[in-house]
Amino acid sequence: MSSELEGRVLRKITWRIVPFIMVLYLIAFIDRVNIGFASLTMNQDLGFSSTVFGVGAGIFFLGYFLFEIPSNLILNKVGARIWIARVMITWGIVSGAMALVQGTTSFYALRFLLGVAEAGFFPGIILYLSYWFPARRRAAVTAMFMAAAPLSTAIGSPISGALLEMHGILGLAGWQWMFIIEAIPALVFGVIVLFYLTDRPEKAKWLSEDERAWLVKSMEQEQAGKPKASHSIWAGLADLRVLALSLVYFGTSAGLYTLGIWGPQIIKSFGLSSFQVGLMNAIPAIFAVIGMILWARNSDRTGERTWHVVGACLLAAAGLAFATGAASVFTVLVALTFVNIGISASKPPLWSMPTLFLSGPAAAAGIATINSIGNLGGFVGPSMIGWIKDTTGSFAGGLFFVAALLVVSAVVTLLLARGAAREAGRKASVQH
């Protein structure tokens, strides 16, 4: 009976929560990286060099970094419903305002403000999932949620490419129309969140009484099994494992935003139109969605996290290295497919790690720390690619740089696992 009840509850909460948060992340990711498509015409209109564009695209993550932890701690206090709604509405306003960019200063300022507005969304959702799903199910659920990132590329790329063709309508450039139209869903869904999202299992009126009681009890038992010392905010910030995971995430973020921000320009360099670039850019992302979900399921089935992160990071690094020698659209798409699959597949097993040793305010602070420090890779990767491209006239040096960061991520993951195994062995010998 308990097994039947568990299955029923997990099905209900999965169907209620996961598709909805996937839509929210899909919208967030489109608004975060549509700058890559805007660059196909905006850079020429406003006279931006590759360096200016790379810094402006990446400066989003500085605002994100500064406000991530406070935002996640507020979410833990006031609840996901109100805070996620606030995040979405403010980022929708700023994203639409990108249509008003006139030069370098306004470009930098609005990208920074977009990062401030969106800070807390992603780690907030990761924390939110830890309120509802047992740890053994979390990698698969996280994978479904995070599949929205490559899915947003698959769906958003053709749309962004098509919107660029609206150039001249009502006197606006195509990239201005793209920012305005793609900002609307964030505003609409920001309001819907207020009515749809449930903060905690205790408040889930859409579960029956026995279902709600089972879920609340199960999650309380899981929290009780974690070390008491890990419940303070400072424990989440000072834990060396959190800092190590931040470094791992740094490399994967550099890879992810290299794809989102520079991918369209890399494909366009083969002489395609904006709409063709949109269609081509969607192909690697479709493979990434499939690879990511299968990889996360395998990670949950085997209970193995380390090698699932390591293998995925190395695949992405190999793809970036392969892309440097791509001589045709076909070969560059194959290379970008490897990168997409590797980057996407590394995330769910990586994000299942921190909530295994952190809970309460420490989990909020720890997850936000990993995400905020790690996302600085989204500033460093794209910025370095822009600077190296202006310096050398080629994408190759920048792609090798990001590939090296991914190799570092793989090595740190292995060292972290080795340290954890040593610690477990030491505790076992003390107990005996």
C-alpha positions in Angstrom: 0.0 0.0 0.0 2.8 2.4 0.9 4.6 1.7 -2.4 1.3 2.3 -4.3 0.8 5.6 -2.3 4.4 6.7 -3.0 4.1 6.1 -6.7 0.8 8.0 -6.8 2.1 11.0 -4.9 5.3 11.2 -7.0 3.3 11.0 -10.2 1.0 13.7 -9.1 3.7 16.2 -7.9 5.8 15.5 -11.0 2.9 16.3 -13.4 1.8 19.3 -11.3 5.2 20.9 -10.9 7.7 19.8 -13.5 6.0 20.8 -16.8 5.2 24.2 -15.3 8.7 25.0 -14.0 10.1 23.8 -17.4 8.1 26.4 -19.1 9.3 29.1 -16.7 13.0 28.1 -17.3 12.5 27.9 -21.0 11.2 31.5 -20.9 14.1 32.6 -18.7 16.8 30.9 -20.9 15.4 32.5 -24.1 15.5 36.0 -22.5 19.0 35.3 -21.2 20.7 34.2 -24.4 18.6 35.8 -27.2 21.4 38.4 -27.1 23.3 35.8 -29.3 20.7 36.2 -32.0 20.4 39.9 -31.6 24.1 40.2 -32.2 23.7 39.0 -35.8 22.3 42.5 -36.7 22.6 44.6 -33.5 26.4 44.6 -33.4 26.6 46.2 -36.9 23.7 48.6 -36.2 25.3 49.9 -32.9 29.0 49.4 -33.9 29.9 46.8 -31.3 33.2 45.0 -31.6 33.4 41.3 -30.5 35.0 42.4 -27.2 32.3 44.9 -26.4 29.6 42.3 -27.3 31.3 39.5 -25.3 31.7 41.7 -22.2 28.1 43.0 -22.5 26.6 39.6 -23.0 28.6 38.2 -20.0 28.1 41.2 -17.6 24.6 39.7 -17.0 26.4 37.2 -14.7 28.0 39.9 -12.5 24.6 41.2 -11.6 23.5 37.6 -11.1 26.5 36.8 -8.9 26.0 39.8 -6.6 22.3 39.2 -5.9 22.0 35.4 -6.1 22.5 34.5 -2.5 20.3 37.2 -1.0 17.6 36.4 -3.5 17.6 32.6 -2.6 17.6 33.4 1.1 14.5 35.6 0.6 12.8 32.8 -1.3 13.4 30.4 1.5 11.8 32.9 3.9 8.8 34.3 1.9 8.1 31.3 -0.3 8.6 30.4 -4.0 5.2 31.6 -5.2 5.7 35.3 -4.4 9.4 35.4 -5.0 9.5 33.6 -8.4 6.6 35.8 -9.6 8.6 38.9 -8.6 11.7 37.6 -10.4 9.8 36.9 -13.6 8.0 40.2 -13.8 11.1 42.3 -13.2 13.2 40.3 -15.7 10.4 40.6 -18.3 10.4 44.4 -17.9 14.2 44.6 -18.2 14.4 42.1 -21.1 11.9 44.2 -23.1 13.8 47.3 -22.3 16.8 45.8 -24.2 15.1 47.1 -27.3 16.0 50.7 -26.1 19.8 50.0 -26.2 21.6 52.9 -27.9 25.3 52.2 -27.3 27.8 50.5 -25.1 26.8 52.1 -21.8 23.1 51.3 -22.1 24.0 47.8 -23.3 26.2 47.1 -20.3 23.7 48.7 -17.9 20.6 46.7 -19.1 22.5 43.4 -19.3 23.7 43.9 -15.7 20.2 44.8 -14.5 18.8 41.7 -16.3 21.2 39.6 -14.2 20.1 41.4 -11.0 16.4 40.8 -11.9 16.8 37.1 -12.7 19.1 36.4 -9.7 17.6 33.6 -7.6 15.4 32.0 -10.2 17.4 28.9 -11.1 18.8 28.1 -7.6 15.4 29.0 -6.2 13.8 26.3 -8.4 16.5 23.8 -7.4 15.8 24.5 -3.7 12.1 24.3 -4.4 12.4 20.8 -5.9 14.2 19.7 -2.7 11.0 20.5 -0.8 9.0 18.2 -2.9 11.1 15.3 -4.2 13.1 12.7 -2.3 16.9 12.8 -3.0 16.8 9.5 -4.9 14.4 11.0 -7.5 16.0 14.4 -7.7 18.5 14.0 -10.6 15.8 12.7 -12.9 13.4 15.5 -12.0 16.2 18.1 -12.2 17.0 16.8 -15.7 13.4 17.3 -16.8 13.5 20.8 -15.5 17.0 21.6 -17.0 16.0 20.0 -20.3 14.2 23.4 -20.7 17.6 25.0 -21.4 18.5 23.0 -24.6 14.7 22.9 -25.4 14.6 26.7 -25.3 17.4 26.7 -27.8 15.6 24.3 -30.0 12.3 26.3 -29.8 13.7 29.8 -29.4 16.4 29.7 -32.1 14.0 29.5 -35.1 11.6 32.1 -33.4 14.5 34.5 -32.8 15.8 34.0 -36.3 12.3 34.7 -37.7 11.8 37.8 -35.5 15.0 39.3 -36.9 13.3 39.3 -40.3 10.8 41.9 -38.9 13.4 44.6 -39.6 11.8 48.0 -40.5 8.3 47.3 -39.3 7.0 50.4 -37.5 10.6 51.8 -37.8 12.1 49.2 -35.4 15.0 46.9 -36.1 14.5 43.2 -36.1 16.5 42.8 -32.9 14.3 45.4 -31.2 11.2 43.4 -32.1 12.8 40.2 -30.9 13.5 41.7 -27.4 10.0 43.2 -27.1 8.1 40.1 -28.2 10.2 37.6 -26.3 9.8 39.6 -23.1 6.0 39.2 -23.0 5.8 35.5 -21.8 7.9 36.4 -18.7 5.3 39.1 -17.7 2.3 36.8 -18.3 3.7 33.8 -16.5 5.0 35.9 -13.6 1.3 36.6 -12.9 0.3 33.0 -13.4 2.9 31.8 -10.9 1.1 33.7 -8.1 -2.0 31.5 -8.6 -0.5 28.2 -9.6 2.6 27.5 -7.5 2.3 25.9 -4.0 5.1 26.9 -1.6 5.3 23.7 0.5 3.8 20.1 0.6 1.8 21.1 3.7 -0.2 23.6 1.6 -0.9 21.3 -1.3 -4.7 21.2 -1.5 -4.4 19.4 -4.8 -3.2 16.3 -2.9 -5.6 14.1 -0.9 -5.1 14.1 2.9 -3.2 10.7 3.0 -1.0 11.8 0.0 -0.1 15.1 1.7 0.6 13.3 5.0 2.9 10.8 3.4 4.8 13.4 1.4 5.3 15.7 4.5 6.4 12.8 6.6 8.8 11.5 3.9 10.5 14.9 3.4 10.8 15.5 7.2 12.5 12.1 7.7 14.9 12.9 4.9 15.8 16.3 6.4 16.2 14.7 9.8 18.8 12.3 8.4 21.2 15.1 7.5 23.9 16.4 9.8 22.6 19.1 12.2 25.7 21.2 11.6 24.7 21.8 8.0 21.6 23.8 8.8 23.2 27.2 9.3 23.7 29.7 6.4 27.4 30.0 7.1 27.8 26.2 6.9 26.4 26.4 3.4 28.8 29.2 2.4 31.9 27.8 4.1 31.7 24.2 3.1 34.7 23.3 0.9 32.5 20.9 -1.1 30.3 23.8 -2.0 33.3 25.8 -3.3 34.6 22.8 -5.2 31.2 22.3 -6.9 31.2 26.0 -7.7 34.4 25.5 -9.6 33.0 22.5 -11.5 29.9 24.6 -12.4 32.1 27.5 -13.5 33.5 25.4 -16.4 30.1 24.0 -17.4 28.6 27.5 -17.4 31.4 28.9 -19.5 30.6 26.1 -22.0 26.8 26.6 -21.9 27.0 30.4 -22.5 29.6 30.0 -25.1 27.0 28.0 -27.0 24.1 30.4 -26.3 25.9 33.6 -26.9 28.4 32.8 -29.6 26.9 29.7 -31.2 24.7 31.7 -33.7 27.7 33.8 -34.8 29.9 30.7 -35.3 27.2 29.1 -37.5 26.6 32.4 -39.3 30.3 32.6 -40.3 29.5 29.9 -42.9 27.3 32.4 -44.8 23.8 31.6 -43.7 20.8 34.0 -43.3 19.5 34.8 -39.8 16.5 32.5 -40.2 18.8 29.6 -41.4 21.1 30.2 -38.4 18.0 29.8 -36.2 17.1 26.5 -37.8 20.6 25.1 -37.7 21.2 26.2 -34.1 18.1 24.2 -33.0 19.5 20.9 -34.2 22.3 20.3 -31.5 19.9 21.3 -28.8 17.3 18.6 -29.8 20.0 15.9 -29.3 21.0 17.5 -26.0 17.5 17.2 -24.6 17.4 13.4 -25.3 21.0 12.8 -24.1 20.5 14.8 -20.9 17.4 12.9 -19.8 18.8 9.4 -20.6 22.1 10.3 -18.8 20.3 11.6 -15.7 18.1 8.5 -15.6 21.2 6.3 -15.7 22.7 8.4 -12.9 19.7 7.9 -10.7 19.4 4.2 -11.6 23.0 3.4 -10.7 23.3 6.0 -7.9 26.5 7.2 -9.5 27.2 10.9 -9.8 30.9 11.5 -10.2 31.7 9.8 -13.5 28.4 11.0 -14.9 29.7 14.6 -14.4 33.3 13.8 -15.5 32.3 12.0 -18.7 29.9 14.7 -19.8 32.4 17.5 -19.2 35.1 15.7 -21.2 32.6 15.1 -24.1 31.8 18.9 -24.2 35.5 19.8 -24.1 36.2 17.4 -27.0 33.4 18.9 -29.0 34.8 22.5 -28.5 38.2 21.3 -29.6 36.6 19.6 -32.7 34.7 22.8 -33.5 38.0 24.8 -33.9 38.8 22.8 -37.0 35.3 22.6 -38.5 35.4 23.4 -42.2 31.7 23.2 -43.0 28.2 23.8 -41.5 27.8 20.0 -41.1 31.0 19.5 -39.2 30.4 22.5 -36.9 26.9 21.2 -36.1 28.4 17.8 -35.2 30.9 19.5 -32.9 28.2 21.7 -31.3 26.0 18.6 -30.8 28.8 17.0 -28.7 29.2 20.2 -26.7 25.4 20.6 -26.2 25.0 17.0 -25.1 28.0 17.1 -22.7 27.1 20.4 -21.1 23.4 19.5 -20.6 24.1 16.0 -19.4 26.6 17.2 -16.7 24.1 19.4 -14.9 21.5 17.0 -13.3 24.0 14.7 -11.6 26.0 17.8 -10.5 22.9 19.5 -9.0 21.9 16.4 -7.2 25.1 16.6 -5.1 24.7 19.7 -2.8 21.3 18.7 -1.3 22.9 15.4 -0.2 24.9 17.1 2.5 23.1 20.4 3.0 19.6 21.3 4.2 17.5 24.3 5.4 19.1 27.7 5.1 22.4 26.1 4.4 20.9 24.4 1.3 19.5 27.8 0.1 22.9 29.5 0.7 24.9 26.6 -0.7 22.9 26.1 -3.9 23.0 29.9 -4.5 26.7 30.0 -3.8 27.4 27.2 -6.4 25.1 28.8 -8.9 26.4 32.4 -8.4 30.1 31.6 -8.4 29.7 29.0 -11.1 27.8 31.3 -13.3 30.7 33.7 -13.4 31.9 31.2 -16.0 29.1 32.7 -18.1 31.0 36.1 -17.9 34.5 34.7 -18.3 33.8 32.3 -21.2 31.9 34.7 -23.6 34.1 37.7 -22.7 37.3 35.8 -23.4 36.0 34.5 -26.7 35.1 38.1 -27.8 38.6 39.4 -26.8 40.5 36.5 -28.4 38.4 36.8 -31.6 39.2 40.6 -31.8 42.9 39.8 -31.1 43.4 36.8 -33.4 40.5 37.1 -35.9 39.3 33.6 -35.1 37.0 31.7 -32.6 39.6 28.9 -32.2 41.6 30.3 -29.3 38.5 31.1 -27.3 37.0 27.7 -27.9 40.2 26.0 -26.7 40.1 28.2 -23.6 36.6 27.1 -22.7 37.5 23.5 -23.4 40.3 23.7 -20.9 37.9 25.1 -18.3 35.7 22.0 -18.8 38.7 19.7 -18.3 39.4 21.5 -15.0 35.7 20.8 -14.0 36.2 17.1 -14.7 39.5 17.0 -12.6 37.9 18.9 -9.7 34.9 16.5 -9.7 37.3 13.5 -9.4 39.3 15.1 -6.6 36.0 15.9 -4.7 34.9 12.3 -5.0 38.3 11.1 -3.8 38.1 13.4 -0.8 34.6 12.2 0.0 35.7 8.5 -0.2 38.7 9.2 2.1 36.4 10.9 4.6 33.9 8.0 4.5 36.8 5.5 5.1 38.1 7.5 8.0 34.7 7.6 9.7 34.2 3.9 9.2 37.6 3.1 10.8 36.8 5.4 13.8 33.5 3.7 14.3 35.2 0.3 14.3 
